[in-house]
Amino acid sequence: MESNSRQSVIIGLDFGTTYSGIAWALKGSENLVEVVSTWPDEGNRTSPKVPTTISYDNKKFSWGFQTTFSQEVIRGLKLLLDPDQETNYQPSLEAKRLLKSLGKTPGEVTAEYLKELVGHAKGILARRFGPAADEMDLSFVLTVPAVWSDKAKDVTLNAAYSAGKDDVIVVCDAGGGTVDLISYAVENISPLNLKEVVEGTGGVCGSMILDERFEKFLEDLIGHIRFKKLSKRAKDSARGYWQEMVKPSFVGRSDDDFDDCERAVPLPGAKDDPKINLESGFLLINESQIEEIFEPVVQHVLGLVRNQIKNVLAAHLPVKAIVLVGGFGGSEYLYRRVCQENPEITVMQPPNAWQAVVQ
C-alpha cells in the first residue's frame, strides 16, 4: 500500500494534573471525535478521563486506575515539570519525596506515563480497526501548560460566531492543578479567524486544591492527632466520596434551607464524636462547610478572570463572552459564581467541559 493512501488518525493526549484523557478522529472527519472511555483495571465501568497517578509498589509500574489500591502513589506530577514554578500542593510535595527515593526525575516518570497513554490509544485503535490499525499513520497532539490546541480554540466557535468582528472571547481552562486563561479576538467571521489579543495568565487554583482543602478541613475538625491515626482506607474512602459525590455536585446557596442538606462522608474505623456529627463511621458535613472549602479557590479563579478582562479592556477591546472548559470548568458552582461576577458578559459552559481540551 502506498504511503499516501494510508488512513491518517489524529490522537489528542491531554496530560492533566489530576486526570488525563485521550481523544481521536480520522483525518478528514475531525468533527467526529471519539473520546476514549475504557481504561485498564476499570472493568465494564467507563470514564472520559483516567487518573494521572503512577505507582512503583513492589518495583512494579502501574498507572491510572491500576493504582487504586497502591500504598505509595505519585500524584500532582505535572506541577513538578516546571522547576521555576513553586508549588505548595501537598500531593506534589509528596510526589517529589517519592521520586527522590526512587531516583527518578519528574520528566522520566512523565515519559513512562505518556508511553502508557500512547500504548492504550494504539490498543483502542487496534480493537476498533483490527489489523488495519497497523497500516494507519498516527499523529499525536499533546496538550501542555500555556499551549492551546486547535480543538481548544474550537470550543469557542459558538461564542465566536455569535460575536461581532473585534469582539473578544475569554477562555478559562480550569483543570485539576492549574487554571489558564487566554483571550481571542474575532478577526473574521467567515471563515472564522481568531487572534490572541493579550498575554495568557494562570495560577495553581484547580480542583486539586479543593481536595487539599477538604483534607485540611477534616484534619482541623477531627484534630491533628486523631487524623494522623486514621487508616489509609478511611482517608481514601473520605477522599473518594468527596471527589466523586460532593465536589462535582455542589451548586452553592440556592434557598433558605441551604444547610438542611447534609453529606455523610465515610470514615470507616473512626471513633464516634457526636460534637462534630461523627457517628457509626460517617461524618455529616453541611453545605456551609463545603462552601468554606470552595470559596478561597473560587475567589482565586474569579481574580484571574477579572484580571484577564481588565487586560482586554485596557487594550480598548470589548469582551463578548467567557467560555469555561476543563474539569473544574464544568463545575455548576464555578459557573454560577462567574455569572454573578460578570452579569454583563455571556458565560458559556460547553457540554462535557471536562473533555473539551483533549477533543
HUJOMO-V629213 format. One record per residue. N is the residue number from 1. RES is the residue in one small letter. PHI is phi as a letter, one per 40 degrees, with the letter a starting at -180 (none if undefined). OMEGA is omega in whole degrees, -180 to 180 (999 if undefined). NEAR is the number of other ideal C-beta (glycine too) atoms within 8 Angstrom. Layout:
n:N res:RES phi:PHI omega:OMEGA near:NEAR
n:N res:RES phi:PHI omega:OMEGA near:NEAR
This chain:
n:1 res:m phi:none omega:-180 near:5
n:2 res:e phi:c omega:-176 near:5
n:3 res:s phi:c omega:-178 near:6
n:4 res:n phi:c omega:178 near:4
n:5 res:s phi:b omega:-180 near:5
n:6 res:r phi:c omega:177 near:10
n:7 res:q phi:c omega:179 near:9
n:8 res:s phi:b omega:179 near:11
n:9 res:v phi:b omega:176 near:13
n:10 res:i phi:b omega:-177 near:11
n:11 res:i phi:b omega:177 near:12
n:12 res:g phi:c omega:178 near:16
n:13 res:l phi:b omega:177 near:16
n:14 res:d phi:b omega:179 near:12
n:15 res:f phi:c omega:-175 near:13
n:16 res:g phi:b omega:-179 near:14
n:17 res:t phi:c omega:-179 near:13
n:18 res:t phi:b omega:-180 near:15
n:19 res:y phi:b omega:177 near:11
n:20 res:s phi:b omega:-177 near:14
n:21 res:g phi:a omega:179 near:17
n:22 res:i phi:b omega:172 near:15
n:23 res:a phi:b omega:-179 near:14
n:24 res:w phi:a omega:177 near:13
n:25 res:a phi:a omega:174 near:12
n:26 res:l phi:c omega:179 near:9
n:27 res:k phi:c omega:-175 near:10
n:28 res:g phi:g omega:178 near:5
n:29 res:s phi:b omega:-174 near:7
n:30 res:e phi:c omega:179 near:8
n:31 res:n phi:c omega:179 near:5
n:32 res:l phi:c omega:-176 near:7
n:33 res:v phi:c omega:176 near:11
n:34 res:e phi:b omega:179 near:7
n:35 res:v phi:c omega:179 near:12
n:36 res:v phi:c omega:-177 near:13
n:37 res:s phi:b omega:177 near:7
n:38 res:t phi:b omega:-172 near:6
n:39 res:w phi:a omega:177 near:11
n:40 res:p phi:d omega:177 near:8
n:41 res:d phi:g omega:176 near:8
n:42 res:e phi:b omega:178 near:10
n:43 res:g phi:g omega:-179 near:4
n:44 res:n phi:c omega:179 near:4
n:45 res:r phi:c omega:-179 near:5
n:46 res:t phi:b omega:178 near:7
n:47 res:s phi:a omega:179 near:8
n:48 res:p phi:c omega:-180 near:10
n:49 res:k phi:b omega:179 near:11
n:50 res:v phi:b omega:-179 near:11
n:51 res:p phi:d omega:175 near:10
n:52 res:t phi:c omega:-178 near:16
n:53 res:t phi:b omega:-179 near:10
n:54 res:i phi:b omega:176 near:14
n:55 res:s phi:b omega:175 near:15
n:56 res:y phi:b omega:179 near:9
n:57 res:d phi:d omega:180 near:9
n:58 res:n phi:f omega:178 near:3
n:59 res:k phi:g omega:179 near:4
n:60 res:k phi:b omega:-180 near:7
n:61 res:f phi:c omega:173 near:7
n:62 res:s phi:a omega:-176 near:11
n:63 res:w phi:a omega:176 near:13
n:64 res:g phi:f omega:-178 near:14
n:65 res:f phi:c omega:178 near:10
n:66 res:q phi:c omega:-175 near:10
n:67 res:t phi:c omega:-174 near:13
n:68 res:t phi:d omega:-176 near:6
n:69 res:f phi:b omega:179 near:3
n:70 res:s phi:c omega:-180 near:10
n:71 res:q phi:c omega:-178 near:6
n:72 res:e phi:b omega:-174 near:8
n:73 res:v phi:b omega:177 near:9
n:74 res:i phi:c omega:178 near:11
n:75 res:r phi:b omega:176 near:11
n:76 res:g phi:g omega:-175 near:14
n:77 res:l phi:c omega:-175 near:16
n:78 res:k phi:d omega:-178 near:13
n:79 res:l phi:c omega:-180 near:14
n:80 res:l phi:c omega:-175 near:12
n:81 res:l phi:c omega:178 near:9
n:82 res:d phi:b omega:-177 near:7
n:83 res:p phi:c omega:-180 near:3
n:84 res:d phi:c omega:-178 near:3
n:85 res:q phi:b omega:179 near:7
n:86 res:e phi:c omega:176 near:3
n:87 res:t phi:b omega:175 near:10
n:88 res:n phi:b omega:-179 near:5
n:89 res:y phi:c omega:-170 near:13
n:90 res:q phi:d omega:179 near:8
n:91 res:p phi:d omega:178 near:11
n:92 res:s phi:c omega:178 near:13
n:93 res:l phi:c omega:177 near:10
n:94 res:e phi:c omega:178 near:9
n:95 res:a phi:c omega:179 near:14
n:96 res:k phi:c omega:178 near:9
n:97 res:r phi:c omega:-180 near:8
n:98 res:l phi:c omega:-180 near:10
n:99 res:l phi:c omega:179 near:13
n:100 res:k phi:c omega:180 near:7
n:101 res:s phi:c omega:180 near:6
n:102 res:l phi:c omega:-178 near:7
n:103 res:g phi:g omega:-179 near:4
n:104 res:k phi:b omega:177 near:6
n:105 res:t phi:c omega:176 near:6
n:106 res:p phi:d omega:180 near:10
n:107 res:g phi:c omega:-180 near:7
n:108 res:e phi:c omega:-178 near:8
n:109 res:v phi:c omega:176 near:13
n:110 res:t phi:c omega:179 near:12
n:111 res:a phi:c omega:179 near:8
n:112 res:e phi:c omega:180 near:11
n:113 res:y phi:c omega:-180 near:14
n:114 res:l phi:c omega:177 near:11
n:115 res:k phi:c omega:178 near:8
n:116 res:e phi:c omega:178 near:10
n:117 res:l phi:c omega:179 near:12
n:118 res:v phi:c omega:180 near:10
n:119 res:g phi:c omega:179 near:8
n:120 res:h phi:c omega:178 near:12
n:121 res:a phi:c omega:179 near:14
n:122 res:k phi:c omega:179 near:10
n:123 res:g phi:c omega:177 near:8
n:124 res:i phi:c omega:180 near:12
n:125 res:l phi:c omega:179 near:13
n:126 res:a phi:c omega:179 near:10
n:127 res:r phi:c omega:-179 near:5
n:128 res:r phi:c omega:-172 near:7
n:129 res:f phi:b omega:180 near:8
n:130 res:g phi:g omega:-178 near:6
n:131 res:p phi:d omega:-179 near:6
n:132 res:a phi:c omega:-180 near:8
n:133 res:a phi:c omega:-180 near:11
n:134 res:d phi:c omega:-178 near:6
n:135 res:e phi:c omega:-176 near:8
n:136 res:m phi:c omega:172 near:12
n:137 res:d phi:c omega:-177 near:8
n:138 res:l phi:b omega:175 near:9
n:139 res:s phi:b omega:-178 near:9
n:140 res:f phi:b omega:175 near:9
n:141 res:v phi:b omega:-178 near:10
n:142 res:l phi:b omega:176 near:7
n:143 res:t phi:c omega:179 near:13
n:144 res:v phi:b omega:-179 near:6
n:145 res:p phi:d omega:176 near:9
n:146 res:a phi:g omega:176 near:6
n:147 res:v phi:b omega:-177 near:6
n:148 res:w phi:b omega:177 near:7
n:149 res:s phi:c omega:178 near:10
n:150 res:d phi:d omega:-179 near:5
n:151 res:k phi:c omega:177 near:13
n:152 res:a phi:c omega:176 near:13
n:153 res:k phi:c omega:-178 near:11
n:154 res:d phi:c omega:178 near:7
n:155 res:v phi:d omega:-178 near:12
n:156 res:t phi:c omega:-175 near:13
n:157 res:l phi:d omega:-178 near:8
n:158 res:n phi:d omega:178 near:8
n:159 res:a phi:c omega:-177 near:13
n:160 res:a phi:c omega:-179 near:13
n:161 res:y phi:c omega:179 near:8
n:162 res:s phi:c omega:-180 near:8
n:163 res:a phi:c omega:176 near:11
n:164 res:g phi:c omega:179 near:7
n:165 res:k phi:c omega:-180 near:7
n:166 res:d phi:g omega:171 near:9
n:167 res:d phi:c omega:-176 near:13
n:168 res:v phi:b omega:176 near:15
n:169 res:i phi:b omega:177 near:17
n:170 res:v phi:c omega:179 near:15
n:171 res:v phi:b omega:180 near:16
n:172 res:c phi:b omega:177 near:18
n:173 res:d phi:c omega:-178 near:13
n:174 res:a phi:c omega:-176 near:15
n:175 res:g phi:b omega:-178 near:17
n:176 res:g phi:c omega:-177 near:13
n:177 res:g phi:b omega:-175 near:13
n:178 res:t phi:b omega:172 near:14
n:179 res:v phi:b omega:-176 near:16
n:180 res:d phi:b omega:180 near:12
n:181 res:l phi:b omega:177 near:14
n:182 res:i phi:a omega:-176 near:11
n:183 res:s phi:b omega:-180 near:16
n:184 res:y phi:b omega:172 near:14
n:185 res:a phi:c omega:177 near:11
n:186 res:v phi:c omega:-179 near:17
n:187 res:e phi:c omega:179 near:8
n:188 res:n phi:a omega:-177 near:8
n:189 res:i phi:c omega:-180 near:8
n:190 res:s phi:b omega:-1 near:4
n:191 res:p phi:c omega:-177 near:4
n:192 res:l phi:c omega:178 near:10
n:193 res:n phi:b omega:-179 near:7
n:194 res:l phi:b omega:180 near:12
n:195 res:k phi:b omega:176 near:7
n:196 res:e phi:c omega:-172 near:8
n:197 res:v phi:b omega:176 near:10
n:198 res:v phi:b omega:-178 near:9
n:199 res:e phi:c omega:177 near:4
n:200 res:g phi:c omega:179 near:10
n:201 res:t phi:b omega:179 near:10
n:202 res:g phi:a omega:179 near:10
n:203 res:g phi:a omega:179 near:8
n:204 res:v phi:c omega:-179 near:10
n:205 res:c phi:a omega:179 near:10
n:206 res:g phi:c omega:-173 near:16
n:207 res:s phi:c omega:176 near:13
n:208 res:m phi:c omega:180 near:13
n:209 res:i phi:c omega:174 near:11
n:210 res:l phi:c omega:178 near:12
n:211 res:d phi:c omega:-180 near:14
n:212 res:e phi:c omega:180 near:11
n:213 res:r phi:c omega:177 near:11
n:214 res:f phi:c omega:180 near:13
n:215 res:e phi:c omega:177 near:11
n:216 res:k phi:c omega:176 near:8
n:217 res:f phi:c omega:178 near:11
n:218 res:l phi:c omega:-178 near:12
n:219 res:e phi:c omega:180 near:10
n:220 res:d phi:c omega:-178 near:7
n:221 res:l phi:c omega:-177 near:8
n:222 res:i phi:c omega:-175 near:13
n:223 res:g phi:h omega:-173 near:8
n:224 res:h phi:d omega:-176 near:6
n:225 res:i phi:c omega:-180 near:6
n:226 res:r phi:c omega:180 near:10
n:227 res:f phi:c omega:-179 near:10
n:228 res:k phi:c omega:-178 near:6
n:229 res:k phi:c omega:179 near:5
n:230 res:l phi:c omega:179 near:11
n:231 res:s phi:c omega:176 near:7
n:232 res:k phi:c omega:-180 near:6
n:233 res:r phi:c omega:180 near:8
n:234 res:a phi:c omega:-179 near:13
n:235 res:k phi:c omega:179 near:10
n:236 res:d phi:c omega:179 near:8
n:237 res:s phi:c omega:180 near:11
n:238 res:a phi:c omega:-179 near:13
n:239 res:r phi:c omega:-179 near:11
n:240 res:g phi:c omega:179 near:8
n:241 res:y phi:c omega:177 near:12
n:242 res:w phi:d omega:-175 near:12
n:243 res:q phi:c omega:-174 near:10
n:244 res:e phi:c omega:-173 near:7
n:245 res:m phi:b omega:-174 near:9
n:246 res:v phi:c omega:-174 near:12
n:247 res:k phi:d omega:-177 near:13
n:248 res:p phi:c omega:-173 near:9
n:249 res:s phi:c omega:-177 near:7
n:250 res:f phi:c omega:-178 near:13
n:251 res:v phi:b omega:178 near:7
n:252 res:g phi:g omega:-175 near:11
n:253 res:r phi:c omega:180 near:6
n:254 res:s phi:b omega:179 near:5
n:255 res:d phi:a omega:-177 near:5
n:256 res:d phi:c omega:-179 near:3
n:257 res:d phi:c omega:-174 near:6
n:258 res:f phi:d omega:-174 near:10
n:259 res:d phi:c omega:179 near:8
n:260 res:d phi:c omega:179 near:5
n:261 res:c phi:c omega:-180 near:8
n:262 res:e phi:b omega:178 near:9
n:263 res:r phi:b omega:180 near:11
n:264 res:a phi:c omega:-179 near:7
n:265 res:v phi:c omega:-179 near:13
n:266 res:p phi:c omega:174 near:10
n:267 res:l phi:b omega:-176 near:13
n:268 res:p phi:d omega:178 near:9
n:269 res:g phi:g omega:-180 near:8
n:270 res:a phi:c omega:-179 near:12
n:271 res:k phi:c omega:180 near:5
n:272 res:d phi:d omega:175 near:7
n:273 res:d phi:a omega:-177 near:8
n:274 res:p phi:d omega:-178 near:7
n:275 res:k phi:c omega:-180 near:4
n:276 res:i phi:b omega:179 near:8
n:277 res:n phi:g omega:176 near:9
n:278 res:l phi:b omega:-178 near:13
n:279 res:e phi:a omega:175 near:8
n:280 res:s phi:f omega:176 near:4
n:281 res:g phi:g omega:178 near:8
n:282 res:f phi:b omega:177 near:10
n:283 res:l phi:b omega:179 near:14
n:284 res:l phi:c omega:176 near:10
n:285 res:i phi:b omega:-177 near:9
n:286 res:n phi:b omega:-175 near:10
n:287 res:e phi:c omega:178 near:11
n:288 res:s phi:c omega:178 near:8
n:289 res:q phi:c omega:178 near:9
n:290 res:i phi:c omega:180 near:12
n:291 res:e phi:c omega:178 near:11
n:292 res:e phi:c omega:177 near:8
n:293 res:i phi:c omega:-177 near:11
n:294 res:f phi:c omega:-163 near:12
n:295 res:e phi:d omega:-179 near:8
n:296 res:p phi:c omega:-180 near:7
n:297 res:v phi:c omega:179 near:12
n:298 res:v phi:c omega:178 near:11
n:299 res:q phi:c omega:178 near:8
n:300 res:h phi:c omega:180 near:11
n:301 res:v phi:c omega:179 near:15
n:302 res:l phi:c omega:178 near:11
n:303 res:g phi:c omega:178 near:8
n:304 res:l phi:c omega:178 near:15
n:305 res:v phi:c omega:-180 near:15
n:306 res:r phi:d omega:-179 near:9
n:307 res:n phi:c omega:180 near:9
n:308 res:q phi:c omega:178 near:15
n:309 res:i phi:c omega:179 near:13
n:310 res:k phi:d omega:180 near:8
n:311 res:n phi:c omega:178 near:12
n:312 res:v phi:c omega:-180 near:14
n:313 res:l phi:c omega:178 near:10
n:314 res:a phi:c omega:177 near:6
n:315 res:a phi:c omega:177 near:8
n:316 res:h phi:g omega:178 near:4
n:317 res:l phi:b omega:180 near:11
n:318 res:p phi:c omega:177 near:7
n:319 res:v phi:c omega:-177 near:14
n:320 res:k phi:c omega:-174 near:13
n:321 res:a phi:a omega:172 near:15
n:322 res:i phi:b omega:-179 near:16
n:323 res:v phi:b omega:179 near:15
n:324 res:l phi:c omega:175 near:15
n:325 res:v phi:b omega:-179 near:14
n:326 res:g phi:g omega:-177 near:16
n:327 res:g phi:d omega:179 near:15
n:328 res:f phi:c omega:178 near:14
n:329 res:g phi:c omega:178 near:16
n:330 res:g phi:c omega:-179 near:11
n:331 res:s phi:c omega:177 near:12
n:332 res:e phi:c omega:-180 near:9
n:333 res:y phi:c omega:179 near:11
n:334 res:l phi:c omega:179 near:13
n:335 res:y phi:d omega:-179 near:11
n:336 res:r phi:c omega:-178 near:10
n:337 res:r phi:c omega:177 near:11
n:338 res:v phi:c omega:177 near:15
n:339 res:c phi:c omega:-180 near:9
n:340 res:q phi:c omega:-177 near:7
n:341 res:e phi:c omega:-176 near:9
n:342 res:n phi:b omega:-174 near:11
n:343 res:p phi:c omega:-178 near:6
n:344 res:e phi:c omega:-176 near:3
n:345 res:i phi:b omega:176 near:10
n:346 res:t phi:c omega:177 near:8
n:347 res:v phi:b omega:-177 near:12
n:348 res:m phi:b omega:179 near:10
n:349 res:q phi:b omega:-175 near:9
n:350 res:p phi:c omega:176 near:10
n:351 res:p phi:d omega:179 near:3
n:352 res:n phi:f omega:-179 near:10
n:353 res:a phi:d omega:-178 near:13
n:354 res:w phi:c omega:-175 near:12
n:355 res:q phi:b omega:-176 near:13
n:356 res:a phi:c omega:-177 near:14
n:357 res:v phi:c omega:-179 near:15
n:358 res:v phi:c omega:178 near:13
n:359 res:q phi:c omega:999 near:10
